[in-house]
Amino acid sequence: MDTLSTFLQAMRPALEQALQEAVRPWQEPPLLGAMVQHHFGWQDPKARRGKRVRPFLLLLTHEAAGGNWRQALPAAVAVELIHNFSLIHDDIQDQSPTRRGRETVWHRWGAAQAINAGDALFALAFAQMGGLEAHFPPARVVEAVNVLARACLALVQGQVLDLAFEDRDQVPLEAYWRMVRGKTAALLAAATDLAALLAGVDAARRQAFRTFGERLGMAFQVWDDYLGIWGDPARTGKPVADDILARKKSFPVLYGLARPESPFAQRWRDPAPFTPEEARQMARWLEAMGAKEHTLQTTRRLTQEALDALHQARPQEPAASALEALALSLVGRQT
Amino acid sequence: MDTLSTFLQAMRPALEQALQEAVRPWQEPPLLGAMVQHHFGWQDPKARRGKRVRPFLLLLTHEAAGGNWRQALPAAVAVELIHNFSLIHDDIQDQSPTRRGRETVWHRWGAAQAINAGDALFALAFAQMGGLEAHFPPARVVEAVNVLARACLALVQGQVLDLAFEDRDQVPLEAYWRMVRGKTAALLAAATDLAALLAGVDAARRQAFRTFGERLGMAFQVWDDYLGIWGDPARTGKPVADDILARKKSFPVLYGLARPESPFAQRWRDPAPFTPEEARQMARWLEAMGAKEHTLQTTRRLTQEALDALHQARPQEPAASALEALALSLVGRQT
């Protein structure tokens, strides 16, 4: 078994247990408990669950920075809770009917109660942070709370931009990066930053670990945008060119819209909904314009920047290799 | 000038400045800044603002517990930010079109972006807490974060119950108190608890200060329920018997519904909307049943319990007198 799998095999049950223990005392009123259980897929052993990317990234980084991953579990749980708070609120905002193959919380219980379910996970995340005091000096825990709170703010800022893009004809690439830095990269950056901070590394190494998480988050988002158009439906569980059908202003789409005379941009400006066949045609136009290749190259460049930052951070083995493997697995290098 | 006014005259500008400074670095994207400015009424010097009950309660309690109120400002700001996060989300959930005489955030910018505005204030509250480290030992700050996070959870739990009550014919009084303990009392209890914790008083005094805030919060809610039916429209800015028109299951209404054969309960069960005249008749029926007197007596009893707890906490003068005056002003004794 490779190093990453060995780590994950130990970490996964510990993380799941810590996550469930964090939530368990707050099952009242039963409706709140039911929404949270349903969201996490805990009411059904066969339900699809999250991949836990952020907490694993945090735990592996903590090891690579010289810590013991078990001690960082409360921070890993907090980061996963924040991620899930944002998913529950995102689904309301995007009016998404399903997630992980089941009904979204708002679709089942209404938007009003779903807002509460998200808020509860938000609060639970901060209630977790006190648990770090068992192993870390309190001043470091206060700093960790601050890092987490700032990541939440950046996350919300990214989400404000993302929603605002829907009403705009054009989105400059610079605005796209600002959105991604908040919406996706901020929480991955916080995960590696918290891990390094808690391990007590010096400021330069901590910054390098943080940059590793941030660049990885950006690469992850661009790769997700790639999959939203050219992903294999059998693997993504979504139709071909799904992001075009949904008119999502993703990275490849912005590449196409930046060439306003292209057939792609002309058809996009026509507000008529796309048929599936048109969406496939749009994807082919984008590819012919070079958007597919440019998207892949951008993911590769950001991933390389992430790995360069990781090396600068002088991560310790064996976690270093596991971390590199986790990073590459997130951006589709294994396929 | 009385003691309370003297304190408030010093505290108000310091609090407003700290609140605005907390929010200022997070004005990006401009839409987020605009929503927050509008909510607080900062874009217009004549706009109505909040009464800042919770932060003043915290600052006065901190003085009464032997502290210096200026040092507790970050906690006061955090508590006010949490209160305003909950108002923004409440207004979405209740679909309220106005607050403090102006349009609510969701009504102006849509529910999706209003969710973000609330989430941003939530995160900002926790980002404030690190500022306490300038004057307090870090272990105490970690404990304060924990108190605040648990208050947020209780707040959300109360809100889940409150929304769920709308779909129920009957609400037992026990469930009403559970709702109020979360929705209103939890944040006032957290305000006095944080104040005492930061001042470093012993566990018994801290608990007494906390009980003071909690009972005051419960009294405050019952008094608010009283005003929702029998308040003077010239003072509340709302029509007579407004809570009956809105079919809110407030304390006096539950008193009436507990007597299912009464004309009040019979008419309530008829789903036809109330005319203003009918609502006034319902209020008179409630009064004749003894609901008005019982509501007043309950406020008085809870206020007395709050003041008893305050005396047990052995508060220091001159803040002690100011705190008592603030408490009485919240439950209408001055009228």
Chai-1 contact restraints between the chains, C-beta under 6 A:
chainA,res_idxA,chainB,res_idxB,connection_type,confidence,min_distance_angstrom,max_distance_angstrom,comment,restraint_id
A,W26,B,L153,contact,1.0,0.0,6.0,A-B,restraint_1
A,P29,B,V160,contact,1.0,0.0,6.0,A-B,restraint_2
A,P29,B,L161,contact,1.0,0.0,6.0,A-B,restraint_3
A,L31,B,V160,contact,1.0,0.0,6.0,A-B,restraint_4
A,L31,B,A164,contact,1.0,0.0,6.0,A-B,restraint_5
A,L32,B,V160,contact,1.0,0.0,6.0,A-B,restraint_6
A,H89,B,I115,contact,1.0,0.0,6.0,A-B,restraint_7
A,Q93,B,A112,contact,1.0,0.0,6.0,A-B,restraint_8
A,A112,B,Q93,contact,1.0,0.0,6.0,A-B,restraint_9
A,A112,B,L163,contact,1.0,0.0,6.0,A-B,restraint_10
A,I115,B,H89,contact,1.0,0.0,6.0,A-B,restraint_11
A,N116,B,V156,contact,1.0,0.0,6.0,A-B,restraint_12
A,N116,B,Q159,contact,1.0,0.0,6.0,A-B,restraint_13
A,N116,B,V160,contact,1.0,0.0,6.0,A-B,restraint_14
A,D119,B,V156,contact,1.0,0.0,6.0,A-B,restraint_15
A,A120,B,V156,contact,1.0,0.0,6.0,A-B,restraint_16
A,F122,B,F122,contact,1.0,0.0,6.0,A-B,restraint_17
A,A123,B,A149,contact,1.0,0.0,6.0,A-B,restraint_18
A,A123,B,C152,contact,1.0,0.0,6.0,A-B,restraint_19
A,A123,B,L153,contact,1.0,0.0,6.0,A-B,restraint_20
A,F126,B,F126,contact,1.0,0.0,6.0,A-B,restraint_21
A,F126,B,A149,contact,1.0,0.0,6.0,A-B,restraint_22
A,A127,B,A149,contact,1.0,0.0,6.0,A-B,restraint_23
A,A127,B,R150,contact,1.0,0.0,6.0,A-B,restraint_24
A,G130,B,V142,contact,1.0,0.0,6.0,A-B,restraint_25
A,G130,B,N146,contact,1.0,0.0,6.0,A-B,restraint_26
A,E133,B,V142,contact,1.0,0.0,6.0,A-B,restraint_27
A,P138,B,P138,contact,1.0,0.0,6.0,A-B,restraint_28
A,P138,B,A139,contact,1.0,0.0,6.0,A-B,restraint_29
A,P138,B,V142,contact,1.0,0.0,6.0,A-B,restraint_30
A,A139,B,P138,contact,1.0,0.0,6.0,A-B,restraint_31
A,V141,B,V142,contact,1.0,0.0,6.0,A-B,restraint_32
A,V142,B,G130,contact,1.0,0.0,6.0,A-B,restraint_33
A,V142,B,E133,contact,1.0,0.0,6.0,A-B,restraint_34
A,V142,B,P138,contact,1.0,0.0,6.0,A-B,restraint_35
A,V142,B,V141,contact,1.0,0.0,6.0,A-B,restraint_36
A,V145,B,V145,contact,1.0,0.0,6.0,A-B,restraint_37
A,N146,B,G130,contact,1.0,0.0,6.0,A-B,restraint_38
A,A149,B,A123,contact,1.0,0.0,6.0,A-B,restraint_39
A,A149,B,F126,contact,1.0,0.0,6.0,A-B,restraint_40
A,A149,B,A127,contact,1.0,0.0,6.0,A-B,restraint_41
A,R150,B,A127,contact,1.0,0.0,6.0,A-B,restraint_42
A,C152,B,A123,contact,1.0,0.0,6.0,A-B,restraint_43
A,L153,B,W26,contact,1.0,0.0,6.0,A-B,restraint_44
A,L153,B,A123,contact,1.0,0.0,6.0,A-B,restraint_45
A,V156,B,N116,contact,1.0,0.0,6.0,A-B,restraint_46
A,V156,B,D119,contact,1.0,0.0,6.0,A-B,restraint_47
A,V156,B,A120,contact,1.0,0.0,6.0,A-B,restraint_48
A,Q159,B,N116,contact,1.0,0.0,6.0,A-B,restraint_49
A,V160,B,P29,contact,1.0,0.0,6.0,A-B,restraint_50
A,V160,B,L31,contact,1.0,0.0,6.0,A-B,restraint_51
A,V160,B,L32,contact,1.0,0.0,6.0,A-B,restraint_52
A,V160,B,N116,contact,1.0,0.0,6.0,A-B,restraint_53
A,L161,B,P29,contact,1.0,0.0,6.0,A-B,restraint_54
A,L163,B,A112,contact,1.0,0.0,6.0,A-B,restraint_55
A,A164,B,L31,contact,1.0,0.0,6.0,A-B,restraint_56
